[in-house]
Amino acid sequence: MLALIGTHSLSSGELSSRMKKVNRVSDIEHALEGARGSFSVVGSCRGTGYARGSASGARRIYHTSIDGATIGADRARTLAWLKSAEIDREQLAARIAFPVLPHPVAGRSMWTGVHSLPVEESLTVERDGSHRTATWWQAPPAELTLAEGSALLRDELRAAVSARLRPGELLGVDLSGMDSTSLCYLAAESGARLVTSTVRWSAPGNEDHAYALTTHERLKNADTLLFESGDLPGFFTGMGIRHEPSDEPFALQWDRASSGRISHAIRSLGASMRLSGHGGDHVVQPPVSYLRHVLRENPWTALRHVSGWRAHNRWSLKATGHLLLDRRPYSTWLAEAGGRLRERDALDETPEPWGYRPQLPPWASDVSVELLRGLLRTASHEVEPLAPVAWRHAWIKHVQEAGAVAKLLAHTSDDEGLRIESPYCDDGVVNACLSVRPDQARAPWSYKPLLAAAMRGIVPETHLRRESKDHCGQEWFAGLRSHQRDLASWVDTSLLVEMGIVDRENMRRAMLNPYLLSGGAAQLNNTLGAEEWLRDLSAFPTPRYMESSHKEVGS
């Protein structure tokens, strides 16, 4: 038996034909070569079970042991319910850190005894209930030129969009920056009927709406929805409404009401799916630590790139030297990060070779500091980086961050009745991007050169030359002001405070004075996401999809 769960390019007949090649579970990946989309694989051959997710982590597999038998699932919460598992307090403390958590802490399950399968590994369950893991995915070598890589990326993005098209169906597409605009034109190229959506945020200089109108004039088979931000529910609206919880906290819940309004408008026109450009920022370009690699391979090219990035980001000589000359192994970097959780860095001014250093907000309790420090130091003795060199590790970690959010977007959008799909997190797209030499995929004087080259001839040149990116910072602060009293009241009944993760008085001070936040939106959003997740779990202790089973077990 073999099943692909998710969005994929294979018909039932094609999958049945490929199954003829499978004599043991180790044959499954060979049989699936060339399949495109975002999906989990579940199979069984001669009594041996097999499961794996996707390379980006947009699809995950979890496992646990119950009565000596290994049980796998694509939802950690399913296993936590079956096992009556407790929330992992260490992981909960880690989730209020910002801007992001490092590998491997970021990908771990939120429940004790429930394990997240690393995205590059598959799970095999034997007849006797025992299990083993094996590597099914490895990042391809970064050897392609810009011309070679852009051609491959174009083909993979076409395939990713095509896997989501259904004859006669209307497709919703977010239309904002270069990432989503590229998906829009690829869908139109395939003959799909489209309804595009764009939000006009209030910040001066925002340009999404102008580019959206240009696209509307060019595409004859698309309806355009243009929303003024003031006509949408404000950020943080509906935070008191409880929802079916996901497998982990989600920091982006503050715009849930506005996203739901947009999905409702798209669905009312007949769309069955909504494509998002999420993941483009993470996948199509490497982090700036690629400069270390280029410095070894081609010093003259590296000097040009370094000069450009210094001017672009206003790096100091000290920060630049730190990025280029820091030779600490990942284990040392991880352990030292655990000792600096209270230190404040200006996130954009001090690039780290292995990725962003995790920081805890001022309202994190001393207990949280010790819990996360212990996690990081233990991990530093046990794990290897995602790649031997820092820039490669950081790029793959960015891909996994995109995949984690894509998984959460899909979960929350299911509640809205219009599933959000993120084609940039498809394995084929990820592999295409990671195959390109880093100095070809990113440069300080051009915006996303790899994607621009891939879309040349498909997307108008004016869009490809765009270097701006809209933001909604004014709406975020306006939402905080409007709901300040409600959010502050959360502190009085905070489950994070009850569990010793957050200090009540420091948290209340932050809620009442959000303009004093030194770490940007992520500093507060991650904490609010963790608090909301706990409240959702309390409101829905049993997963809705397990309620009938729960009644049978209890009878």
Residue, then its C-alpha position, 0 to 999 in steps of 0.5 A: m500500500l502506498a499513499l501520498i497525503g497532500t498536494h501532488s502531481l501523480s494521479s491514482g493510476e500513475l501511483s498504482s503503476r509506480m507501486k509495481k516497482v516496490n518490493r520493499v520499503s527501501d524502494i518507495e523513494h525510487a518509485l516516487e522520483g519526479a513527483r512534484g508538490s507538497f506531500s507526506v508519504v505513507g506506505s506498507c510493504r510485507g508488513t513493514g510500515y514507512a512514513r516521511g514528510s517533506a524536505s522543508g518541513a511543510r509536511r511533518i511526521y511524529h512518532t511515539s511509543i505506546d505499549g511497546a509499539t511505535i505509532g506514527a502520525d502527521r500531527a503531534r497532537t494526535l499522538a499527544w492525545l493518544k498518549s495523554a502526554e504532558i506539555d514539554r515545559e522546556q520547549l514552551a520556554a523556548r517558544i517565547a525566544f526571538p527572532v527564531l530558535p536554532h536547530p535542533v530546538a526549533g523542530r522539536s515536539m511540544w509534548t514529552g514523549v512525542h518525537s519530531l522526525p527530522v525532515e531529512e529522515s524517514l520512519t520505518v516500523e517493523r512488524d514487532g512494533s520496533h522502528r528505525t530511521a534513515t536519511w531519505w533527503q540530502a541537500p543537493p550540491a550548490e554547483l549551478t550557475l545563475a543561468e542553469g539554476s534559474a532554468l531549473l527553478r522556472d521548471e520547478l515553480r511551473a510544476a509546483v503551480s500546475a500540481r495545484l491546478r484543477p480543470g475548471e476551478l478558480l484559484g485564489v492568489d495573493l498578489s504582493g511582492m515578487d514571490s507571489t506575483s511570480l506564482c500569479y503569472l505562472a498560474a495565468e500562463s497555465g490557463a487558470r482562472l484567477v482571483t487575486s488579492t492585495v492589501r494596501w497597507s498604510a505606510p508611506g512608500n508601500e507599492d503593492h497596490a500599484y503593482a497589483l493594478t498593473t498586473h490586473e491590466r495585463l491578465k485578462n483571466a483574473d479578477t482583482l480584489l484590492f483591500e484597504s487596510g482600514d476596511l479589514p479587521g484590525f490586527f489582534t482582533g478576535m484574540g479572545i476567540r478559541h480555535e482548534p490548536s495546531d501542533e505548536p505555537f504560531a506567532l502570526q495569529w495577530d492577523r488571523a481576522s484580516s486573513g480570514r476576511i480576505s479568504h472569505a471574499i476569495r471563497s465567495l467568488g468560487a475559489s477552492m484554494r489560495l496560493s501564497g508567496h510565503g517561503g520565497d524570502h527564505v528559499v530563493q536566496p542564501p543568508v549573507s553568511y555566504l560571503r565566507h564561502v565566496l571569500r575562500e573560493n573567489p576573494w575578488t568577488a567576495l570583496r565586491h559583495v562585502s563592500g556592497w552589503r556593508a553599504h546596504n546594511r550599514w555594517s560596522l567593521k567589527a560586525t563585518g569582521h565577525l561574520l567573515l572571520d568567526r570560525r567557531p564550530y556549531s557546537t560552540w556557537l550553540a553553547e555560547a548562545g545559551g549563555r547570552l539569552r538576556e543580551r540584546d543584539a540589533l538583529d540586522e546589524t550583527p549578522e551571525p555565521w550560523g544564523y540568528r542568535p536566540q534571545l529571550p524577552p525582558w518578561a521571560s522568567d529566570v526559570s525560562v532562561e535556565l530551561l532554554r540554556g539547558l536545552l541549547r547546551t545539551a543540544s551542543h553536545e549531541v547534534e551536528p549542524l544541518a551542513p558542514v559549513a555555516w552558510r549552508h547550514a543557515w540556508i537549510k535552516h531558513v528553508q525549514e523555518a519557511g516550511a514550519v510556517a507553511k504547515l501552520l498557515a495550512h492548519t489555520s486556513d483550514d479553519e477559514g474554509l480556504r486552504i493556503e498553499s505555499p509552493y515555494c516550500d515544495d521539495g522540487v523548488v527547494n532543491a532547485c534553489l539549494s543547487v545554485r552557487p550562493d554568489q549567483a543566488r544573492a547579491p547586494w545590488s540586485y533583489k532576488p537575482l535567482l527568482a528574477a532570472a527564472m521569471r524573465g519573459i514570464v513576469p513583466e520586467t518592471h516587477l522583476r526590477r522592483e526592490s521594495k517590500d511593503h510592510c504593515g508596521q503601522e497596522w501592527f502598532a495600531g492593533l496593539r493600541s486598540h486591543q491594549r486593555d484586552l491584551a493586558s488583561w491576558v496577563d492577569t490570567s496568563l497560563l504562561v505565568e501560571m507555568g512559570i515561563v513569564d514574569r507577570e509584572n514585566m509582561r504587563r509593563a510590555m503590554l502597556n508600553p509596546y513602543l519600548l520593545s527593543g526586539g521588534a514585533a517578534q519579541l512580543n508576537n512569539t510570547l502571545g502566540a505561545e499564550e494563545w496556543l495554551r488557551d486553545l489547548s485548554a479550550f479543545p483538550t480533545p482534537r475535533y477529528m478524534e472526538s468520535s474515537h474518544k467517545e468510543v474509548g470512554s464508553 
